[in-house]
Amino acid sequence: MSNAKDIINGWSNYFFGGDEATMELAKKRADICAECPIASYGLHTAILPDMAIKKIQGHYCDESKGGCGCPLSTAVRSKDYHCIVGKW
């Protein structure tokens, strides 16, 4: 389960880039999320373009499929957040 600190960390790293280690971790997580059946495409692309990790741009962790509801572009960038279904 995420907490406010994890959510803020993910958004901060999304907007400000984070450090190199954070981006490396985010890209590894994004590889997993891009293949996950819980990931769904939404209207997040217009609001959250992800130029650094295009494969998850506009996708979110679908609550109706057991996910957390987070935009993947921010979730994968949160250092201490963990996938709700245990994939990372």
Secondary structure in CASP SS format (residue, H / E / C, confidence):
PFRMAT SS
TARGET T0000
AUTHOR 0000-0000-0000
METHOD secondary structure of the structure
MODEL  1
M C 1.00
S C 1.00
N C 1.00
A H 1.00
K H 1.00
D H 1.00
I H 1.00
I H 1.00
N H 1.00
G H 1.00
W H 1.00
S H 1.00
N H 1.00
Y H 1.00
F H 1.00
F H 1.00
G C 1.00
G C 1.00
D C 1.00
E H 1.00
A H 1.00
T H 1.00
M H 1.00
E H 1.00
L H 1.00
A H 1.00
K H 1.00
K H 1.00
R H 1.00
A H 1.00
D H 1.00
I H 1.00
C H 1.00
A H 1.00
E C 1.00
C C 1.00
P C 1.00
I C 1.00
A E 1.00
S E 1.00
Y E 1.00
G C 1.00
L C 1.00
H H 1.00
T H 1.00
A H 1.00
I H 1.00
L C 1.00
P C 1.00
D C 1.00
M C 1.00
A C 1.00
I C 1.00
K H 1.00
K H 1.00
I H 1.00
Q C 1.00
G C 1.00
H E 1.00
Y E 1.00
C E 1.00
D C 1.00
E H 1.00
S H 1.00
K H 1.00
G C 1.00
G C 1.00
C C 1.00
G C 1.00
C C 1.00
P E 1.00
L H 1.00
S H 1.00
T H 1.00
A H 1.00
V C 1.00
R C 1.00
S C 1.00
K C 1.00
D C 1.00
Y C 1.00
H C 1.00
C C 1.00
I C 1.00
V C 1.00
G C 1.00
K C 1.00
W C 1.00
END
